[in-house]
């Protein structure tokens, strides 16, 4: 399981990824799973153990295009659940 952060702005998606990196949180830019198609088409993927760091970043910075965090579990079927 991993977490994705979704935004309506590609610029803010990339900015969020760079901020996570400055906190030593490894992340990737991925295509947003279609089950969570509420964003600009790309999302930031990171390990679920860093969710509290990601929430802290959002509370300190203004990301007006933030849509939400989703947990993603891959298997035979991809399961995407909103978590914040």
TIDRENBA-991660 format. One record per atom (N, C-alpha, C, O): residue number from 1; atom name; x negated, y, z. Coordinates in steps of 0.2 Angstrom, whole numbers, always signed. Example, Ala and Ser with C-alpha at 12.3 -4.5 7.8 and 13.67 -1.06 7.14 Angstrom:
% residues 2
+-----+-------+-------+-------+-------+
: num : atomo :  east : north :    up :
+-----+-------+-------+-------+-------+
:   1 :     N :   -66 :   -28 :   +39 :
:   1 :    CA :   -62 :   -22 :   +39 :
:   1 :     C :   -66 :   -16 :   +39 :
:   1 :     O :   -71 :   -17 :   +42 :
:   2 :     N :   -64 :   -11 :   +35 :
:   2 :    CA :   -68 :    -5 :   +36 :
:   2 :     C :   -64 :    +0 :   +39 :
:   2 :     O :   -67 :    +6 :   +40 :
+-----+-------+-------+-------+-------+
END
This chain:
% residues 84
+-----+-------+-------+-------+-------+
: num : atomo :  east : north :    up :
+-----+-------+-------+-------+-------+
:   1 :     N :    -4 :    -6 :    +0 :
:   1 :    CA :    +0 :    +0 :    +0 :
:   1 :     C :    -4 :    +6 :    +0 :
:   1 :     O :   -10 :    +6 :    +3 :
:   2 :     N :    -2 :   +11 :    -4 :
:   2 :    CA :    -6 :   +18 :    -4 :
:   2 :     C :    +0 :   +23 :    -4 :
:   2 :     O :    +6 :   +22 :    -4 :
:   3 :     N :    -3 :   +29 :    -3 :
:   3 :    CA :    +2 :   +35 :    -3 :
:   3 :     C :    +0 :   +39 :    -9 :
:   3 :     O :    -5 :   +40 :   -11 :
:   4 :     N :    +6 :   +42 :   -12 :
:   4 :    CA :    +5 :   +47 :   -17 :
:   4 :     C :    +8 :   +54 :   -15 :
:   4 :     O :   +13 :   +54 :   -11 :
:   5 :     N :    +5 :   +59 :   -16 :
:   5 :    CA :    +7 :   +66 :   -15 :
:   5 :     C :    +9 :   +69 :   -22 :
:   5 :     O :    +6 :   +69 :   -27 :
:   6 :     N :   +16 :   +71 :   -22 :
:   6 :    CA :   +18 :   +73 :   -29 :
:   6 :     C :   +20 :   +81 :   -28 :
:   6 :     O :   +22 :   +84 :   -23 :
:   7 :     N :   +18 :   +84 :   -34 :
:   7 :    CA :   +19 :   +91 :   -35 :
:   7 :     C :   +22 :   +93 :   -41 :
:   7 :     O :   +22 :   +89 :   -46 :
:   8 :     N :   +25 :   +99 :   -42 :
:   8 :    CA :   +28 :  +101 :   -48 :
:   8 :     C :   +23 :  +104 :   -53 :
:   8 :     O :   +25 :  +106 :   -58 :
:   9 :     N :   +17 :  +106 :   -50 :
:   9 :    CA :   +12 :  +109 :   -53 :
:   9 :     C :    +6 :  +105 :   -54 :
:   9 :     O :    +3 :  +102 :   -49 :
:  10 :     N :    +3 :  +105 :   -60 :
:  10 :    CA :    -3 :  +101 :   -61 :
:  10 :     C :    -9 :  +104 :   -58 :
:  10 :     O :   -13 :  +101 :   -55 :
:  11 :     N :    -9 :  +111 :   -58 :
:  11 :    CA :   -14 :  +115 :   -54 :
:  11 :     C :   -14 :  +113 :   -47 :
:  11 :     O :   -19 :  +112 :   -44 :
:  12 :     N :    -8 :  +113 :   -44 :
:  12 :    CA :    -8 :  +112 :   -37 :
:  12 :     C :   -10 :  +105 :   -35 :
:  12 :     O :   -13 :  +103 :   -30 :
:  13 :     N :    -8 :  +100 :   -40 :
:  13 :    CA :   -10 :   +93 :   -39 :
:  13 :     C :   -18 :   +93 :   -39 :
:  13 :     O :   -21 :   +89 :   -34 :
:  14 :     N :   -21 :   +96 :   -43 :
:  14 :    CA :   -28 :   +96 :   -44 :
:  14 :     C :   -31 :   +99 :   -38 :
:  14 :     O :   -36 :   +97 :   -35 :
:  15 :     N :   -29 :  +105 :   -36 :
:  15 :    CA :   -31 :  +108 :   -30 :
:  15 :     C :   -31 :  +104 :   -23 :
:  15 :     O :   -35 :  +104 :   -19 :
:  16 :     N :   -25 :  +101 :   -23 :
:  16 :    CA :   -24 :   +96 :   -17 :
:  16 :     C :   -29 :   +91 :   -17 :
:  16 :     O :   -32 :   +89 :   -11 :
:  17 :     N :   -31 :   +88 :   -22 :
:  17 :    CA :   -36 :   +83 :   -23 :
:  17 :     C :   -43 :   +85 :   -21 :
:  17 :     O :   -46 :   +82 :   -17 :
:  18 :     N :   -44 :   +91 :   -23 :
:  18 :    CA :   -51 :   +94 :   -21 :
:  18 :     C :   -51 :   +96 :   -14 :
:  18 :     O :   -56 :   +95 :   -11 :
:  19 :     N :   -46 :   +98 :   -11 :
:  19 :    CA :   -46 :   +99 :    -3 :
:  19 :     C :   -46 :   +93 :    +0 :
:  19 :     O :   -50 :   +92 :    +5 :
:  20 :     N :   -43 :   +87 :    -2 :
:  20 :    CA :   -44 :   +81 :    +1 :
:  20 :     C :   -51 :   +79 :    +1 :
:  20 :     O :   -54 :   +76 :    +6 :
:  21 :     N :   -54 :   +80 :    -4 :
:  21 :    CA :   -61 :   +78 :    -5 :
:  21 :     C :   -66 :   +82 :    +0 :
:  21 :     O :   -71 :   +79 :    +3 :
:  22 :     N :   -64 :   +88 :    +1 :
:  22 :    CA :   -68 :   +92 :    +6 :
:  22 :     C :   -67 :   +90 :   +13 :
:  22 :     O :   -71 :   +91 :   +17 :
:  23 :     N :   -62 :   +86 :   +14 :
:  23 :    CA :   -61 :   +83 :   +21 :
:  23 :     C :   -64 :   +75 :   +21 :
:  23 :     O :   -62 :   +72 :   +25 :
:  24 :     N :   -67 :   +74 :   +16 :
:  24 :    CA :   -70 :   +67 :   +15 :
:  24 :     C :   -65 :   +62 :   +14 :
:  24 :     O :   -66 :   +56 :   +16 :
:  25 :     N :   -60 :   +63 :   +11 :
:  25 :    CA :   -54 :   +59 :    +9 :
:  25 :     C :   -55 :   +57 :    +2 :
:  25 :     O :   -53 :   +61 :    -2 :
:  26 :     N :   -56 :   +51 :    +0 :
:  26 :    CA :   -57 :   +49 :    -7 :
:  26 :     C :   -50 :   +48 :   -10 :
:  26 :     O :   -45 :   +46 :    -6 :
:  27 :     N :   -49 :   +51 :   -16 :
:  27 :    CA :   -42 :   +51 :   -19 :
:  27 :     C :   -43 :   +51 :   -26 :
:  27 :     O :   -49 :   +52 :   -29 :
:  28 :     N :   -38 :   +49 :   -30 :
:  28 :    CA :   -38 :   +48 :   -37 :
:  28 :     C :   -32 :   +52 :   -40 :
:  28 :     O :   -27 :   +53 :   -36 :
:  29 :     N :   -32 :   +55 :   -46 :
:  29 :    CA :   -26 :   +57 :   -49 :
:  29 :     C :   -24 :   +52 :   -53 :
:  29 :     O :   -27 :   +48 :   -57 :
:  30 :     N :   -17 :   +50 :   -53 :
:  30 :    CA :   -14 :   +45 :   -56 :
:  30 :     C :    -8 :   +47 :   -60 :
:  30 :     O :    -5 :   +53 :   -58 :
:  31 :     N :    -5 :   +44 :   -64 :
:  31 :    CA :    +1 :   +45 :   -67 :
:  31 :     C :    +7 :   +43 :   -62 :
:  31 :     O :    +6 :   +38 :   -59 :
:  32 :     N :   +11 :   +48 :   -61 :
:  32 :    CA :   +16 :   +47 :   -56 :
:  32 :     C :   +21 :   +41 :   -58 :
:  32 :     O :   +23 :   +40 :   -64 :
:  33 :     N :   +22 :   +36 :   -53 :
:  33 :    CA :   +26 :   +30 :   -55 :
:  33 :     C :   +33 :   +33 :   -57 :
:  33 :     O :   +35 :   +37 :   -54 :
:  34 :     N :   +36 :   +29 :   -62 :
:  34 :    CA :   +43 :   +32 :   -64 :
:  34 :     C :   +48 :   +31 :   -59 :
:  34 :     O :   +53 :   +35 :   -59 :
:  35 :     N :   +47 :   +27 :   -54 :
:  35 :    CA :   +52 :   +27 :   -48 :
:  35 :     C :   +52 :   +33 :   -44 :
:  35 :     O :   +56 :   +34 :   -40 :
:  36 :     N :   +46 :   +37 :   -45 :
:  36 :    CA :   +46 :   +44 :   -41 :
:  36 :     C :   +45 :   +49 :   -46 :
:  36 :     O :   +42 :   +54 :   -44 :
:  37 :     N :   +49 :   +49 :   -51 :
:  37 :    CA :   +48 :   +54 :   -57 :
:  37 :     C :   +51 :   +61 :   -55 :
:  37 :     O :   +56 :   +63 :   -58 :
:  38 :     N :   +48 :   +64 :   -50 :
:  38 :    CA :   +51 :   +70 :   -48 :
:  38 :     C :   +45 :   +76 :   -48 :
:  38 :     O :   +46 :   +80 :   -44 :
:  39 :     N :   +40 :   +74 :   -52 :
:  39 :    CA :   +35 :   +79 :   -52 :
:  39 :     C :   +32 :   +81 :   -59 :
:  39 :     O :   +36 :   +80 :   -64 :
:  40 :     N :   +26 :   +84 :   -59 :
:  40 :    CA :   +23 :   +86 :   -66 :
:  40 :     C :   +21 :   +80 :   -70 :
:  40 :     O :   +19 :   +81 :   -75 :
:  41 :     N :   +21 :   +74 :   -67 :
:  41 :    CA :   +19 :   +68 :   -71 :
:  41 :     C :   +12 :   +65 :   -68 :
:  41 :     O :   +11 :   +59 :   -70 :
:  42 :     N :    +9 :   +69 :   -64 :
:  42 :    CA :    +3 :   +66 :   -61 :
:  42 :     C :    +4 :   +67 :   -53 :
:  42 :     O :    +7 :   +72 :   -51 :
:  43 :     N :    +0 :   +63 :   -50 :
:  43 :    CA :    +0 :   +63 :   -42 :
:  43 :     C :    -7 :   +62 :   -40 :
:  43 :     O :   -11 :   +59 :   -43 :
:  44 :     N :    -7 :   +63 :   -33 :
:  44 :    CA :   -14 :   +62 :   -30 :
:  44 :     C :   -13 :   +55 :   -26 :
:  44 :     O :    -8 :   +55 :   -22 :
:  45 :     N :   -17 :   +50 :   -27 :
:  45 :    CA :   -16 :   +44 :   -23 :
:  45 :     C :   -22 :   +44 :   -18 :
:  45 :     O :   -28 :   +45 :   -19 :
:  46 :     N :   -20 :   +42 :   -12 :
:  46 :    CA :   -25 :   +41 :    -7 :
:  46 :     C :   -23 :   +35 :    -2 :
:  46 :     O :   -17 :   +33 :    -2 :
:  47 :     N :   -27 :   +33 :    +2 :
:  47 :    CA :   -26 :   +28 :    +7 :
:  47 :     C :   -21 :   +30 :   +12 :
:  47 :     O :   -21 :   +36 :   +15 :
:  48 :     N :   -17 :   +26 :   +15 :
:  48 :    CA :   -11 :   +28 :   +19 :
:  48 :     C :   -14 :   +30 :   +26 :
:  48 :     O :   -11 :   +33 :   +30 :
:  49 :     N :   -20 :   +28 :   +28 :
:  49 :    CA :   -23 :   +30 :   +34 :
:  49 :     C :   -25 :   +37 :   +34 :
:  49 :     O :   -26 :   +40 :   +40 :
:  50 :     N :   -25 :   +40 :   +29 :
:  50 :    CA :   -26 :   +48 :   +29 :
:  50 :     C :   -20 :   +52 :   +28 :
:  50 :     O :   -21 :   +58 :   +27 :
:  51 :     N :   -14 :   +49 :   +29 :
:  51 :    CA :    -8 :   +53 :   +28 :
:  51 :     C :    -8 :   +59 :   +33 :
:  51 :     O :    -6 :   +64 :   +31 :
:  52 :     N :   -10 :   +58 :   +39 :
:  52 :    CA :   -10 :   +63 :   +44 :
:  52 :     C :   -15 :   +69 :   +42 :
:  52 :     O :   -13 :   +75 :   +43 :
:  53 :     N :   -20 :   +68 :   +39 :
:  53 :    CA :   -25 :   +73 :   +36 :
:  53 :     C :   -21 :   +77 :   +31 :
:  53 :     O :   -21 :   +83 :   +30 :
:  54 :     N :   -18 :   +73 :   +26 :
:  54 :    CA :   -14 :   +76 :   +21 :
:  54 :     C :    -9 :   +81 :   +23 :
:  54 :     O :    -8 :   +86 :   +21 :
:  55 :     N :    -5 :   +78 :   +28 :
:  55 :    CA :    +0 :   +83 :   +31 :
:  55 :     C :    -3 :   +89 :   +34 :
:  55 :     O :    +0 :   +94 :   +34 :
:  56 :     N :    -8 :   +88 :   +38 :
:  56 :    CA :   -12 :   +94 :   +41 :
:  56 :     C :   -14 :   +99 :   +35 :
:  56 :     O :   -13 :  +105 :   +36 :
:  57 :     N :   -16 :   +97 :   +30 :
:  57 :    CA :   -18 :  +101 :   +24 :
:  57 :     C :   -12 :  +105 :   +22 :
:  57 :     O :   -12 :  +111 :   +21 :
:  58 :     N :    -6 :  +101 :   +21 :
:  58 :    CA :    +0 :  +105 :   +19 :
:  58 :     C :    +2 :  +110 :   +24 :
:  58 :     O :    +5 :  +115 :   +22 :
:  59 :     N :    +1 :  +109 :   +30 :
:  59 :    CA :    +4 :  +114 :   +35 :
:  59 :     C :    -1 :  +120 :   +35 :
:  59 :     O :    +2 :  +125 :   +38 :
:  60 :     N :    -7 :  +119 :   +33 :
:  60 :    CA :   -12 :  +125 :   +33 :
:  60 :     C :   -12 :  +129 :   +27 :
:  60 :     O :   -14 :  +135 :   +27 :
:  61 :     N :   -10 :  +126 :   +21 :
:  61 :    CA :   -10 :  +129 :   +15 :
:  61 :     C :    -3 :  +130 :   +12 :
:  61 :     O :    +1 :  +126 :   +13 :
:  62 :     N :    -2 :  +134 :    +7 :
:  62 :    CA :    +4 :  +135 :    +4 :
:  62 :     C :    +4 :  +131 :    -3 :
:  62 :     O :    +0 :  +133 :    -8 :
:  63 :     N :    +8 :  +126 :    -3 :
:  63 :    CA :    +9 :  +122 :    -9 :
:  63 :     C :   +16 :  +123 :   -11 :
:  63 :     O :   +20 :  +118 :    -9 :
:  64 :     N :   +18 :  +128 :   -14 :
:  64 :    CA :   +25 :  +129 :   -15 :
:  64 :     C :   +28 :  +124 :   -20 :
:  64 :     O :   +34 :  +124 :   -21 :
:  65 :     N :   +24 :  +120 :   -24 :
:  65 :    CA :   +27 :  +115 :   -29 :
:  65 :     C :   +27 :  +108 :   -26 :
:  65 :     O :   +28 :  +103 :   -29 :
:  66 :     N :   +25 :  +107 :   -19 :
:  66 :    CA :   +25 :  +101 :   -16 :
:  66 :     C :   +32 :   +98 :   -16 :
:  66 :     O :   +37 :  +101 :   -14 :
:  67 :     N :   +32 :   +91 :   -19 :
:  67 :    CA :   +39 :   +88 :   -19 :
:  67 :     C :   +39 :   +83 :   -13 :
:  67 :     O :   +44 :   +83 :    -9 :
:  68 :     N :   +34 :   +79 :   -12 :
:  68 :    CA :   +34 :   +74 :    -6 :
:  68 :     C :   +29 :   +69 :    -6 :
:  68 :     O :   +25 :   +69 :   -11 :
:  69 :     N :   +28 :   +65 :    -1 :
:  69 :    CA :   +24 :   +60 :    -1 :
:  69 :     C :   +28 :   +53 :    -2 :
:  69 :     O :   +34 :   +53 :    +1 :
:  70 :     N :   +25 :   +49 :    -5 :
:  70 :    CA :   +28 :   +42 :    -6 :
:  70 :     C :   +24 :   +37 :    -5 :
:  70 :     O :   +18 :   +37 :    -7 :
:  71 :     N :   +26 :   +31 :    -2 :
:  71 :    CA :   +22 :   +25 :    -1 :
:  71 :     C :   +23 :   +21 :    -7 :
:  71 :     O :   +29 :   +20 :   -10 :
:  72 :     N :   +18 :   +18 :   -10 :
:  72 :    CA :   +18 :   +14 :   -16 :
:  72 :     C :   +16 :    +7 :   -14 :
:  72 :     O :   +10 :    +6 :   -11 :
:  73 :     N :   +20 :    +2 :   -15 :
:  73 :    CA :   +17 :    -5 :   -14 :
:  73 :     C :   +18 :    -9 :   -21 :
:  73 :     O :   +23 :    -9 :   -24 :
:  74 :     N :   +12 :   -11 :   -23 :
:  74 :    CA :   +12 :   -14 :   -30 :
:  74 :     C :   +12 :   -22 :   -29 :
:  74 :     O :   +10 :   -25 :   -23 :
:  75 :     N :   +15 :   -25 :   -33 :
:  75 :    CA :   +16 :   -32 :   -33 :
:  75 :     C :   +19 :   -34 :   -40 :
:  75 :     O :   +18 :   -31 :   -45 :
:  76 :     N :   +24 :   -39 :   -40 :
:  76 :    CA :   +27 :   -40 :   -46 :
:  76 :     C :   +31 :   -34 :   -48 :
:  76 :     O :   +32 :   -33 :   -54 :
:  77 :     N :   +34 :   -31 :   -43 :
:  77 :    CA :   +38 :   -25 :   -44 :
:  77 :     C :   +35 :   -19 :   -40 :
:  77 :     O :   +33 :   -21 :   -34 :
:  78 :     N :   +34 :   -13 :   -43 :
:  78 :    CA :   +32 :    -8 :   -39 :
:  78 :     C :   +37 :    -5 :   -35 :
:  78 :     O :   +43 :    -4 :   -37 :
:  79 :     N :   +36 :    -4 :   -29 :
:  79 :    CA :   +41 :    -1 :   -24 :
:  79 :     C :   +38 :    +5 :   -22 :
:  79 :     O :   +33 :    +6 :   -19 :
:  80 :     N :   +42 :   +10 :   -23 :
:  80 :    CA :   +41 :   +17 :   -21 :
:  80 :     C :   +46 :   +20 :   -16 :
:  80 :     O :   +52 :   +20 :   -18 :
:  81 :     N :   +43 :   +22 :   -10 :
:  81 :    CA :   +48 :   +25 :    -5 :
:  81 :     C :   +46 :   +32 :    -3 :
:  81 :     O :   +40 :   +33 :    -1 :
:  82 :     N :   +51 :   +36 :    -2 :
:  82 :    CA :   +49 :   +43 :    +0 :
:  82 :     C :   +47 :   +42 :    +8 :
:  82 :     O :   +51 :   +39 :   +11 :
:  83 :     N :   +42 :   +46 :   +10 :
:  83 :    CA :   +41 :   +46 :   +17 :
:  83 :     C :   +40 :   +53 :   +20 :
:  83 :     O :   +40 :   +53 :   +26 :
:  84 :     N :   +40 :   +58 :   +16 :
:  84 :    CA :   +40 :   +65 :   +19 :
:  84 :     C :   +42 :   +70 :   +14 :
:  84 :     O :   +42 :   +76 :   +16 :
+-----+-------+-------+-------+-------+
END
